[in-house]
Amino acid sequence: MSGKIKIKKEKEPKATSAVFIDVDLIEQLKDIKSETGMPISKLVEMFVAYGIENHEVVEED
């Protein structure tokens, strides 16, 4: 054994920003959190990422 401590490099943490959403949506996210155990911030990230990847801009009528 070399006697050295090996420290694994980590990626820089991502910057975050506060977003305000409807209270009803927060309640739905809390329900999903209770069901899955996943933090609300991670759930929001997943839903927003999905929406961005699957959106379509349409012209107004």
KAGIVEN-V911570 format. One record per pair of residues at least 24 apart in sequence whose ideal C-beta (glycine too) atoms are under 6 Angstrom apart, sorted by sequence separation. I is the first residue (numbers start at 1). GAP is how many residues later the second one is. D is the distance in Angstrom with one decimal. If there is no record, write none. Layout:
# KAGIVEN-V911570
i->I gap->GAP d->D
i->I gap->GAP d->D
This chain:
# KAGIVEN-V911570
none
